[in-house]
């Protein structure tokens, strides 16, 4: 049976009842990170991703379109922060909690942008995921669309640069981690990195579309940048420790599964199901416990399938 996570990404599944709570979560709050740069933490219970709002000389740039309901909340907060219009909305990747609100933003006059890989992933997975989400999410159904609206402009150069003389914005694609199209936004003057879901702050990793073996290499690329602030796709804002912690989790996950396979263990030895609930017996070091959560069994399965097939999880049937 196809995993429920495929409906519109991991956080879509959270909105369907798989709720993760953290004591330090501050959903629907806006925090200034640097002058003209704000971090808006999304509500996990509603399936919303985080947003980042960046003020340019004459307009705003928003990171991630969110689900439709999240897009409207982010747009309302952007209007409170600045009278300038939103000109660009950057989709960090194709999952529904980051792109299904595209049409909300373009309807307000913004242009959605992304790396070409995001549009290619949409062609691969849509409209099936959109139509599945319509059955579970009123905000998606109320869009009355047959599929997600793809980004209006795409680019392949990395870094792709937007500047207006007052602020420089760089967009990077370091490779396939969370999805084939993963993009990050970097502000070199402010040392701020918007990492999307390639680096999250907590147990919010969806690995079925990913490349677990390559994930650390992607984060190595990000770590070459001078970064003081990391604004992730999910979880609270932080510093470079989000990148190093996320990297360590993927390394430990892949290595532990690889060692188990070499010792002769099968998937049933690593993941068991009791009363319909899957549990992983695999143990990772306490240093990465922040990234271990309710979806750990699925992550172990994805890593096992990668190791035994020699192919990325995203290239394998779900």
C-alpha positions in Angstrom: 0.0 0.0 0.0 1.3 3.4 -0.8 2.5 5.4 2.1 0.2 8.2 3.2 3.2 10.6 3.1 2.9 10.7 -0.7 -0.3 12.8 -0.6 1.6 16.1 -0.5 4.8 15.6 1.5 5.5 14.7 5.0 3.9 17.7 6.7 0.7 17.1 4.8 0.6 13.8 6.6 1.1 15.6 9.9 -2.0 17.6 9.1 -3.9 14.4 8.6 -3.4 13.4 12.2 0.3 12.5 12.6 1.0 15.5 14.8 4.4 16.3 16.2 4.7 18.8 19.0 7.8 20.5 20.4 8.0 22.5 23.6 9.8 25.3 21.8 7.5 25.5 18.8 6.1 29.0 18.1 3.6 28.5 15.3 2.3 31.6 13.4 4.9 33.9 15.0 7.1 36.2 13.1 10.7 36.9 14.2 13.1 39.4 12.8 16.4 37.7 11.9 18.2 40.7 10.4 17.1 44.1 9.2 14.4 43.5 6.6 14.5 39.7 7.0 11.8 37.9 8.9 11.2 34.2 9.8 7.6 33.1 10.1 7.2 29.7 11.8 4.4 27.5 10.3 1.8 25.6 12.2 2.6 21.9 12.0 -0.9 21.0 13.2 -2.2 22.7 10.0 0.5 21.1 7.9 2.1 24.5 7.2 5.8 25.0 6.4 7.8 28.0 7.5 8.1 31.1 5.5 10.8 33.8 5.2 10.0 37.3 4.2 12.8 39.4 2.7 12.5 43.2 2.0 14.1 44.6 -1.1 14.2 48.3 -2.1 10.8 48.2 -3.8 9.3 44.8 -3.1 9.3 41.6 -1.0 10.6 38.1 -1.7 8.9 35.2 0.2 10.4 31.8 0.6 8.0 29.0 0.0 4.4 29.2 -1.2 3.0 26.9 1.6 -0.4 25.3 1.5 -3.2 27.7 0.4 -4.2 28.4 4.0 -0.6 28.9 5.0 0.0 31.2 2.0 -2.9 33.5 3.1 -1.6 33.7 6.6 2.0 34.5 5.4 0.6 37.1 3.0 -1.3 38.8 5.8 1.8 39.0 7.9 3.9 40.3 5.0 1.4 43.1 4.6 1.8 44.0 8.3 5.6 44.1 8.0 5.8 46.2 4.9 3.6 48.1 2.4 5.7 46.8 -0.4 4.2 44.2 -2.7 5.4 40.6 -2.9 7.2 40.3 -6.2 8.8 36.8 -6.0 7.9 33.6 -4.1 10.6 31.0 -4.2 9.6 27.3 -4.1 12.4 25.4 -2.4 11.0 22.1 -3.6 7.9 20.6 -5.1 6.0 19.2 -2.0 2.5 20.4 -1.4 3.2 22.2 1.9 5.7 24.3 0.0 4.0 24.8 -3.4 0.3 24.2 -3.3 -0.3 27.8 -2.4 1.4 29.0 -5.6 -1.8 30.2 -7.2 -2.7 32.3 -4.1 0.5 34.3 -4.5 0.3 34.7 -8.3 -3.4 35.7 -7.9 -2.0 38.6 -5.8 0.4 39.6 -8.6 3.6 37.8 -7.4 5.8 35.6 -9.6 6.7 32.1 -8.4 10.3 31.0 -9.1 12.2 27.8 -8.5 15.0 25.7 -9.8 14.1 23.7 -12.9 14.2 20.5 -10.9 11.1 21.6 -9.0 9.0 21.8 -12.2 10.4 18.5 -13.3 9.4 16.8 -10.0 5.9 18.2 -10.4 5.6 16.6 -13.8 6.7 13.4 -12.2 4.3 13.3 -9.3 1.3 15.6 -10.3 -1.6 15.7 -10.6 -1.9 12.5 -8.5 -0.7 14.1 -5.3 -2.7 17.2 -5.7 -5.9 15.2 -6.3 -5.2 13.1 -3.2 -4.7 16.2 -1.1 -8.0 17.6 -2.4 -9.7 14.7 -0.6 -8.0 15.5 2.7 -7.5 19.2 2.8 -10.3 21.8 2.4 -7.9 24.6 1.5 -6.6 22.6 -1.5 -10.1 21.5 -2.6 -11.3 25.1 -2.4 -8.7 26.2 -5.0 -10.9 24.4 -7.6 -7.9 23.4 -9.7 -7.0 20.1 -11.3 -3.4 20.3 -10.3 -0.8 22.5 -8.6 0.3 25.6 -10.4 3.9 25.1 -11.4 6.5 27.9 -10.8 6.2 30.6 -13.4 9.9 31.1 -13.8 12.7 28.5 -13.4 16.5 28.6 -13.6 19.4 26.2 -13.7 22.3 28.4 -12.8 23.6 28.0 -9.3 24.0 30.5 -7.8 21.1 32.4 -9.5 21.3 36.0 -8.3 18.7 38.7 -7.7 19.9 42.1 -6.6 18.5 45.6 -6.6 21.5 47.5 -5.4 20.4 47.4 -1.8 20.4 43.6 -1.1 21.9 40.6 -2.9 19.9 37.3 -2.9 21.5 34.1 -4.1 19.8 30.8 -4.9 21.7 27.6 -4.8 21.1 24.0 -5.9 23.7 21.7 -4.3 22.1 18.5 -5.5 19.6 15.8 -4.6 18.8 15.5 -0.9 15.2 15.8 0.2 14.1 16.0 -3.5 15.8 16.2 -6.9 15.0 19.9 -7.1 16.1 21.2 -3.7 16.9 24.9 -3.7 18.2 27.1 -0.9 18.2 30.9 -0.6 21.2 32.7 0.8 21.7 36.3 1.8 25.5 36.8 1.7 25.5 40.2 3.5 23.4 38.9 6.4 24.8 35.4 6.4 21.3 33.9 6.4 20.5 30.6 4.7 16.9 29.4 4.0 17.4 25.7 3.7 14.0 24.4 2.8 13.5 20.8 3.8 17.1 19.8 2.9 17.8 20.9 6.5 15.0 20.9 9.1 15.2 21.6 12.8 13.6 18.5 14.3 12.0 15.1 13.3 10.4 16.4 10.1 12.4 14.5 7.4 10.5 13.0 4.6 12.9 10.6 2.8 10.8 8.7 0.3 11.5 11.3 -2.5 15.1 11.7 -1.3 18.6 10.5 -1.8 19.8 9.7 1.7 23.3 8.7 0.6 23.8 12.0 -1.2 22.1 14.2 1.4 25.3 14.9 3.4 27.1 16.0 0.2 24.3 18.6 -0.4 24.7 19.9 3.1 28.5 20.0 2.6 27.8 22.5 -0.2 25.7 24.6 2.1 28.3 24.5 4.9 30.9 26.1 2.6 28.8 29.3 2.8 29.4 31.7 5.7 26.2 31.1 7.7 25.1 32.6 11.0 21.4 32.0 10.7 19.7 28.9 9.3 16.0 29.3 8.6 14.6 25.7 7.9 11.5 24.5 6.2 10.2 23.1 9.5 11.2 23.6 13.1 12.6 26.7 14.7 15.2 29.0 13.4 18.8 28.5 14.5 22.4 28.5 13.4 24.8 26.3 11.6 24.1 23.5 14.1 20.9 22.8 12.1 23.1 22.0 9.0 25.6 19.9 10.9 22.9 18.1 12.9 20.9 17.3 9.8 24.0 16.1 8.1 25.0 13.9 11.0 21.5 12.3 11.2 21.6 11.3 7.5 25.2 9.9 7.9 24.3 7.9 11.0 21.0 6.6 9.5 22.8 5.4 6.3 25.7 4.0 8.1 23.6 2.1 10.7 21.4 0.6 8.0 24.4 -0.3 5.9 26.1 -2.0 8.8 22.9 -4.0 9.6 22.6 -5.2 6.0 26.3 -6.3 6.0 25.6 -8.3 9.1 22.9 -10.2 7.3 19.8 -8.4 8.7 16.7 -8.1 6.6 14.1 -5.3 6.6 11.8 -7.3 9.0 14.7 -7.4 11.5 14.9 -3.6 11.4 11.2 -2.6 11.2 8.4 -4.4 12.8 4.6 -3.8 12.7 2.3 -4.2 15.8 -1.4 -3.3 15.6 -0.8 -1.5 12.4 2.1 0.7 13.8 5.6 0.3 12.4 8.5 0.5 14.9 12.2 0.6 14.1 14.6 -1.4 16.3 17.6 0.5 14.9 19.3 2.9 17.4 21.1 6.0 16.4 23.5 8.1 18.7 22.0 10.5 21.1 23.8 13.3 19.2 21.1 13.1 16.5 18.1 12.4 18.6 16.5 15.8 17.7 15.9 14.4 14.2 14.4 11.0 15.3 10.6 11.0 15.5 7.4 9.2 14.6 8.5 8.7 10.9 11.8 7.0 11.9 10.6 3.5 10.8 9.8 4.9 7.3 13.2 6.5 7.1 14.9 3.2 8.1 12.9 1.5 5.3 13.9 4.1 2.8 17.5 3.8 3.8 17.3 0.0 3.7 15.9 0.1 0.2 18.6 2.5 -0.9 21.4 0.4 0.5 20.1 -2.9 -0.9 19.1 -1.6 -4.3 22.0 0.8 -4.9 19.5 3.4 -6.0 18.1 6.6 -4.3 14.9 6.2 -2.3 13.2 8.6 -4.7 14.0 6.3 -7.7 12.2 3.3 -6.0 8.5 2.4 -6.0 6.8 3.6 -2.8 
